[in-house]
Amino acid sequence: MRLRSFCGALFFATICCLPLARAQVNFDLGIGFGTARDASNNMGIDNLNSVNPLNESGPCNPNDGDIYCQKTTALSGFDLGFMGDWMITKRYGVGAEITVTPAHQNYMQPPVSSAAILPGQAVSPLEYRQEFFDFNGIVDPINQKRFQLQIQGGIGVSHTGLALNESGCVASICTSAFEPIGSANHFQLHVGVGLMIFVTEHLFVKPQVDLHYVPNLTAQFNSVLVPQYMVWVGYGWH
């Protein structure tokens, strides 16, 4: 939690400091939309109807024939991002990016049998939210008035938060709430390539492909390499 707070504060400080340098350097602010992808690690989690009450939401082997053992899902879903970059010279600069899945995603695949679901129980009560925090050096090998090829490389943090989706109904009034049950923070390396296209003097669109190398992410998903595809829309001061 301290690591997330530090990264958030550092990103906020980076953004706040950008206007101070307006007269000397170029900088850009943007919001992004996209997705990150990683396959399931094929691990299993016992659902709330487990024959072993002591192992509810605990690890299990999906290949043992346990109908209450649900496989973990892949990393996917819609990502929302925020970015800021500070070009100290025409070719070189620094920047920061944050991407997050705004809505919780199912972390458990549907069970193989309907008998594994209690009446009123969510099919996949365990859900996750993925976040990436990146701090990068930037190189613009091509820098023209209307378009720029931007290459980024840096370090950051991957955060995976898990929560139980608790829902219930009373007198036809249904509610749903998320109870956090744990999280995992991992150091990451990040590289990205984007093409910044200025549709006006200041407004830009930037399709970007990123690759996150996250050691130990296999505890939550399949691979330590996570590709991400984003489209950024923003405003540049030049």
C-alpha positions as CSV (number, residue, x, y, z in Angstrom):
1,M,0.0,0.0,0.0
2,R,2.9,2.3,0.8
3,L,4.4,1.6,-2.6
4,R,1.1,2.5,-4.4
5,S,0.8,5.7,-2.4
6,F,4.4,6.7,-3.2
7,C,3.9,6.0,-6.9
8,G,0.7,8.0,-6.9
9,A,2.3,10.9,-5.1
10,L,5.3,10.9,-7.5
11,F,3.0,10.8,-10.5
12,F,0.9,13.7,-9.1
13,A,4.1,15.7,-8.4
14,T,5.3,15.1,-12.0
15,I,2.0,16.4,-13.4
16,C,1.9,19.4,-11.1
17,C,5.5,20.4,-12.0
18,L,5.0,20.4,-15.7
19,P,3.3,23.9,-15.9
20,L,6.3,25.4,-14.1
21,A,8.5,24.6,-17.1
22,R,6.1,25.8,-19.8
23,A,8.3,28.6,-20.9
24,Q,11.4,26.3,-21.3
25,V,10.2,22.9,-22.5
26,N,7.4,21.0,-24.2
27,F,5.0,18.9,-22.3
28,D,1.8,16.8,-22.9
29,L,-1.1,15.6,-20.8
30,G,-3.5,12.8,-21.9
31,I,-6.1,10.3,-21.1
32,G,-5.9,6.8,-22.6
33,F,-8.2,3.8,-23.4
34,G,-7.1,0.2,-24.1
35,T,-6.5,-3.2,-22.7
36,A,-3.7,-5.4,-21.2
37,R,-3.6,-9.1,-21.9
38,D,-2.2,-12.2,-20.1
39,A,-3.5,-15.8,-20.1
40,S,-4.7,-17.7,-17.1
41,N,-2.1,-19.6,-15.0
42,N,-4.7,-22.4,-14.8
43,M,-4.6,-22.5,-11.0
44,G,-7.8,-23.2,-9.1
45,I,-9.7,-21.6,-6.2
46,D,-12.5,-23.4,-4.2
47,N,-15.8,-21.5,-4.3
48,L,-18.1,-20.8,-1.4
49,N,-19.9,-24.2,-1.8
50,S,-16.7,-26.2,-1.3
51,V,-17.1,-29.6,0.5
52,N,-14.2,-28.5,2.6
53,P,-15.4,-25.3,4.5
54,L,-11.9,-24.6,5.6
55,N,-10.8,-24.2,2.0
56,E,-13.4,-21.8,0.8
57,S,-11.6,-19.3,-1.5
58,G,-8.5,-21.4,-1.0
59,P,-6.2,-23.1,-3.6
60,C,-7.2,-26.3,-5.3
61,N,-6.3,-28.4,-8.4
62,P,-8.9,-28.0,-11.2
63,N,-7.8,-31.4,-12.6
64,D,-8.7,-33.4,-9.5
65,G,-12.4,-33.6,-10.4
66,D,-13.5,-31.2,-7.7
67,I,-16.6,-29.5,-9.2
68,Y,-16.2,-26.6,-6.7
69,C,-12.7,-25.8,-7.9
70,Q,-12.9,-23.0,-10.4
71,K,-10.0,-22.0,-12.6
72,T,-8.5,-18.5,-12.5
73,T,-9.2,-16.3,-15.5
74,A,-7.0,-14.4,-17.9
75,L,-6.0,-10.8,-17.6
76,S,-8.2,-8.7,-19.9
77,G,-10.8,-6.0,-19.7
78,F,-11.0,-2.3,-20.4
79,D,-8.1,-0.1,-19.2
80,L,-8.3,3.6,-18.4
81,G,-5.0,5.6,-18.3
82,F,-3.5,9.0,-17.5
83,M,-0.2,10.2,-18.8
84,G,2.1,13.2,-18.7
85,D,5.4,13.7,-20.5
86,W,8.0,16.4,-20.3
87,M,10.3,16.9,-23.3
88,I,13.4,18.5,-22.0
89,T,14.9,18.8,-25.5
90,K,13.3,18.1,-28.9
91,R,14.5,14.5,-28.7
92,Y,14.6,13.5,-25.1
93,G,12.3,13.7,-22.1
94,V,10.7,12.0,-19.1
95,G,7.2,10.9,-18.4
96,A,4.8,8.9,-16.3
97,E,1.7,6.8,-17.0
98,I,-1.0,5.1,-14.8
99,T,-3.4,2.6,-16.2
100,V,-6.2,0.8,-14.3
101,T,-9.2,-1.4,-15.0
102,P,-12.0,0.8,-13.6
103,A,-14.4,-2.1,-13.1
104,H,-13.6,-5.3,-11.2
105,Q,-13.1,-8.3,-13.5
106,N,-14.0,-12.0,-12.7
107,Y,-10.9,-13.8,-11.4
108,M,-12.7,-17.2,-11.4
109,Q,-14.0,-19.0,-14.5
110,P,-17.6,-20.4,-14.3
111,P,-17.7,-23.8,-12.6
112,V,-18.1,-26.9,-14.7
113,S,-21.3,-27.9,-12.9
114,S,-24.3,-25.9,-11.8
115,A,-24.3,-27.9,-8.6
116,A,-21.2,-25.9,-7.6
117,I,-23.3,-22.8,-7.1
118,L,-25.2,-22.0,-4.0
119,P,-28.7,-20.3,-4.4
120,G,-28.1,-16.6,-4.8
121,Q,-24.3,-17.1,-5.0
122,A,-22.4,-15.1,-7.7
123,V,-20.8,-17.4,-10.3
124,S,-17.4,-15.9,-9.7
125,P,-17.4,-14.1,-6.4
126,L,-13.7,-13.4,-6.4
127,E,-12.7,-10.5,-8.6
128,Y,-9.6,-8.5,-9.4
129,R,-8.5,-5.0,-10.5
130,Q,-5.2,-4.5,-12.3
131,E,-3.0,-1.4,-12.3
132,F,0.3,-0.4,-13.8
133,F,2.4,2.6,-12.8
134,D,5.3,3.5,-15.1
135,F,8.0,6.2,-14.9
136,N,10.0,6.4,-18.2
137,G,12.7,8.0,-20.2
138,I,11.5,9.1,-23.6
139,V,13.3,9.3,-27.0
140,D,11.6,10.9,-30.1
141,P,13.7,9.6,-33.1
142,I,11.2,11.3,-35.4
143,N,9.9,14.7,-34.3
144,Q,7.9,16.6,-36.8
145,K,5.2,19.3,-36.4
146,R,2.3,17.0,-37.0
147,F,3.6,13.6,-35.8
148,Q,6.2,12.2,-33.5
149,L,7.5,8.6,-33.1
150,Q,7.9,8.1,-29.3
151,I,9.9,5.3,-27.6
152,Q,9.7,4.9,-23.9
153,G,11.6,2.8,-21.4
154,G,11.5,2.7,-17.6
155,I,10.5,1.1,-14.3
156,G,7.3,1.0,-12.3
157,V,4.9,-1.1,-10.2
158,S,2.3,-3.7,-11.1
159,H,-0.6,-3.9,-8.6
160,T,-3.2,-6.7,-8.6
161,G,-6.0,-6.2,-6.0
162,L,-8.4,-9.1,-5.2
163,A,-11.9,-8.6,-3.7
164,L,-15.0,-10.7,-2.9
165,N,-18.2,-9.7,-4.6
166,E,-20.8,-10.0,-1.9
167,S,-24.4,-9.7,-3.0
168,G,-27.8,-10.4,-1.5
169,C,-31.4,-9.5,-1.8
170,V,-34.0,-8.5,0.9
171,A,-37.6,-7.8,-0.1
172,S,-36.7,-7.6,-3.8
173,I,-34.0,-5.0,-3.0
174,C,-30.6,-6.3,-4.1
175,T,-27.2,-4.9,-3.1
176,S,-23.6,-5.7,-4.1
177,A,-20.4,-4.8,-2.3
178,F,-16.7,-5.6,-2.8
179,E,-14.7,-6.7,0.2
180,P,-10.9,-6.4,-0.4
181,I,-9.1,-9.6,0.6
182,G,-5.6,-9.0,-0.5
183,S,-3.2,-7.5,-3.2
184,A,0.1,-8.1,-4.8
185,N,2.7,-5.5,-5.8
186,H,5.4,-6.4,-8.2
187,F,8.4,-4.4,-9.6
188,Q,8.2,-4.1,-13.4
189,L,10.2,-3.0,-16.4
190,H,8.3,-1.2,-19.1
191,V,8.9,-0.3,-22.8
192,G,6.5,1.3,-25.2
193,V,6.3,2.7,-28.7
194,G,3.7,5.2,-29.8
195,L,2.9,7.4,-32.8
196,M,1.7,10.9,-31.6
197,I,-0.4,12.5,-34.3
198,F,-1.4,16.1,-33.9
199,V,-4.9,16.7,-35.3
200,T,-4.6,20.4,-34.5
201,E,-1.7,22.5,-33.2
202,H,-2.2,21.2,-29.7
203,L,-4.6,18.2,-29.7
204,F,-3.1,14.8,-30.4
205,V,-4.0,11.1,-30.7
206,K,-1.4,8.5,-29.9
207,P,-1.8,4.8,-30.6
208,Q,0.7,3.0,-28.4
209,V,1.9,-0.6,-27.8
210,D,3.5,-1.4,-24.4
211,L,5.2,-4.4,-22.9
212,H,5.4,-4.9,-19.2
213,Y,7.9,-7.3,-17.7
214,V,6.7,-8.2,-14.3
215,P,8.7,-10.8,-12.3
216,N,6.4,-13.0,-10.1
217,L,3.2,-12.0,-11.9
218,T,2.8,-15.8,-12.6
219,A,1.4,-16.0,-9.1
220,Q,-1.7,-14.2,-10.5
221,F,-1.6,-14.8,-14.2
222,N,0.3,-16.9,-16.8
223,S,3.3,-14.9,-18.0
224,V,5.7,-12.3,-16.7
225,L,5.4,-10.5,-20.1
226,V,2.2,-8.5,-20.5
227,P,1.4,-6.6,-23.7
228,Q,-0.8,-3.6,-23.5
229,Y,-2.6,-1.7,-26.3
230,M,-3.6,1.9,-25.7
231,V,-4.9,4.9,-27.6
232,W,-4.1,8.2,-25.9
233,V,-5.9,11.5,-26.5
234,G,-4.4,14.7,-25.1
235,Y,-3.2,18.2,-25.3
236,G,0.3,19.4,-25.9
237,W,2.1,22.6,-25.2
238,H,4.8,23.2,-27.7
